[in-house]
Amino acid sequence: MAGTVESLWKEFKYSGVKSINDITADKLMFCMKCHAPQVQYLEPSGAKELAELLIKARNGDEEAWKKVEQVNINCLICHQEKAIVHKWLDGDIDRNAIYGKKEGAHFDAKYKVLKKSPVIGSAVFCGQCHGTGPNFEFPEPSQCATAYGSYLHAYIPSGGTKVCQDCHMREDNLGHKIPAYRDERMVKKALDYSVEAMGYYYLHKPGDLRPTVRVVVKMKNKAGHRIPDG
């Protein structure tokens, strides 16, 4: 992320950013759209502070890193910010509510109302970030995740019936850990592979016997999207 910040004045000469003092939230959103959507609401002073912290953290400042870690994908990102996709149909987000699969009371002291999200249990919910490729809505599009695009274009046409939440949350009782490729269980579920090796000697020319190995690797993708992806 620090590299992205610095590229605004080091590489993108038409960005309008000449130094870190010119940083505003909208300049960061082509990455932060998914990595930290709440950044869009920062005042210019807050955006500048975050940019400074990112650079300090990249350079080894542990205190800066601790502060940067607080800007993350927290409960409110999924259970509020991303809870409504079709706002013309379903209305705007209620900032005083938490969204889930049903309506009712919520235990939190601040967010006491639970509202139903029409999409929270479907693949399109995850596809908002784990998306379909380039973010063309920005002045400087970035090539980003294509997992949802792969899911739609390959897995579903091939007869797949699961959604993201099945594999990453419901199965094996994974819950809100939502593990992916760093989790050994997910790797085993996603891939079948085998390796065959045969060693022999190859007579390159008379008197020149060379040890050789033939290796055959077979790999099958069992996931609902291409691998690797994000």
BELURBEL-V793117 format. One record per pair of residues at least 12 apart in sequence whose ideal C-beta (glycine too) atoms are under 7 Angstrom apart, sorted by sequence separation. I is the first residue (numbers start at 1). J is the second residue. D is the distance in whole Angstrom. If there is no record, write none. Layout:
BEGIN
i=I j=J d=D
i=I j=J d=D
END
This chain:
BEGIN
i=15 j=27 d=6
i=81 j=93 d=7
i=102 j=114 d=7
i=103 j=115 d=6
i=168 j=180 d=7
i=199 j=211 d=7
i=200 j=212 d=6
i=80 j=93 d=6
i=98 j=111 d=5
i=103 j=116 d=5
i=131 j=144 d=6
i=133 j=146 d=5
i=172 j=185 d=6
i=25 j=39 d=6
i=53 j=67 d=5
i=54 j=68 d=6
i=97 j=111 d=6
i=100 j=114 d=6
i=102 j=116 d=6
i=131 j=145 d=5
i=132 j=146 d=6
i=199 j=213 d=5
i=8 j=23 d=7
i=25 j=40 d=5
i=53 j=68 d=5
i=96 j=111 d=7
i=101 j=116 d=7
i=130 j=145 d=5
i=131 j=146 d=7
i=198 j=213 d=7
i=83 j=99 d=3
i=97 j=113 d=4
i=98 j=114 d=6
i=99 j=115 d=5
i=100 j=116 d=7
i=129 j=145 d=7
i=132 j=148 d=6
i=133 j=149 d=6
i=197 j=213 d=6
i=198 j=214 d=5
i=25 j=42 d=4
i=96 j=113 d=6
i=97 j=114 d=7
i=100 j=117 d=7
i=130 j=147 d=4
i=131 j=148 d=5
i=132 j=149 d=4
i=80 j=98 d=6
i=97 j=115 d=5
i=99 j=117 d=4
i=130 j=148 d=5
i=131 j=149 d=7
i=197 j=215 d=5
i=8 j=27 d=6
i=28 j=47 d=6
i=79 j=98 d=5
i=80 j=99 d=6
i=101 j=120 d=6
i=24 j=44 d=5
i=79 j=99 d=5
i=100 j=120 d=6
i=101 j=121 d=6
i=195 j=215 d=7
i=196 j=216 d=5
i=50 j=71 d=7
i=79 j=100 d=6
i=94 j=115 d=6
i=99 j=120 d=6
i=127 j=148 d=3
i=25 j=47 d=4
i=126 j=148 d=7
i=167 j=189 d=7
i=195 j=217 d=5
i=24 j=47 d=5
i=23 j=47 d=5
i=193 j=217 d=7
i=194 j=218 d=5
i=23 j=48 d=5
i=123 j=148 d=7
i=193 j=218 d=6
i=193 j=219 d=4
i=4 j=31 d=5
i=21 j=48 d=7
i=20 j=48 d=6
i=23 j=51 d=5
i=90 j=118 d=6
i=123 j=151 d=6
i=191 j=219 d=6
i=192 j=220 d=4
i=191 j=220 d=7
i=1 j=31 d=7
i=191 j=221 d=7
i=192 j=222 d=6
i=20 j=51 d=5
i=190 j=221 d=7
i=191 j=222 d=7
i=20 j=52 d=6
i=39 j=71 d=7
i=190 j=222 d=6
i=84 j=117 d=7
i=189 j=222 d=7
i=190 j=223 d=4
i=83 j=117 d=4
i=85 j=119 d=5
i=36 j=71 d=5
i=36 j=72 d=7
i=83 j=120 d=6
i=190 j=227 d=6
i=126 j=164 d=4
i=38 j=77 d=7
i=85 j=124 d=6
i=37 j=77 d=6
i=123 j=163 d=4
i=122 j=163 d=6
i=123 j=164 d=5
i=38 j=81 d=7
i=82 j=125 d=7
i=85 j=128 d=7
i=37 j=81 d=5
i=121 j=165 d=6
i=5 j=51 d=5
i=82 j=128 d=5
i=5 j=54 d=5
i=6 j=55 d=7
i=5 j=55 d=6
i=2 j=54 d=4
i=1 j=54 d=5
i=2 j=55 d=5
i=2 j=57 d=7
i=2 j=58 d=4
i=167 j=224 d=6
i=162 j=224 d=6
i=160 j=224 d=6
i=155 j=224 d=4
i=155 j=225 d=6
i=154 j=226 d=7
i=151 j=224 d=5
i=151 j=225 d=5
i=150 j=225 d=4
i=150 j=226 d=4
i=147 j=225 d=4
i=150 j=229 d=6
i=147 j=229 d=4
i=146 j=229 d=6
i=147 j=230 d=6
i=145 j=229 d=6
i=145 j=230 d=4
i=34 j=129 d=4
i=130 j=230 d=6
i=33 j=135 d=6
i=30 j=135 d=6
i=30 j=138 d=4
i=29 j=138 d=7
i=30 j=140 d=6
i=34 j=144 d=7
i=31 j=142 d=6
i=30 j=142 d=5
i=12 j=140 d=6
END
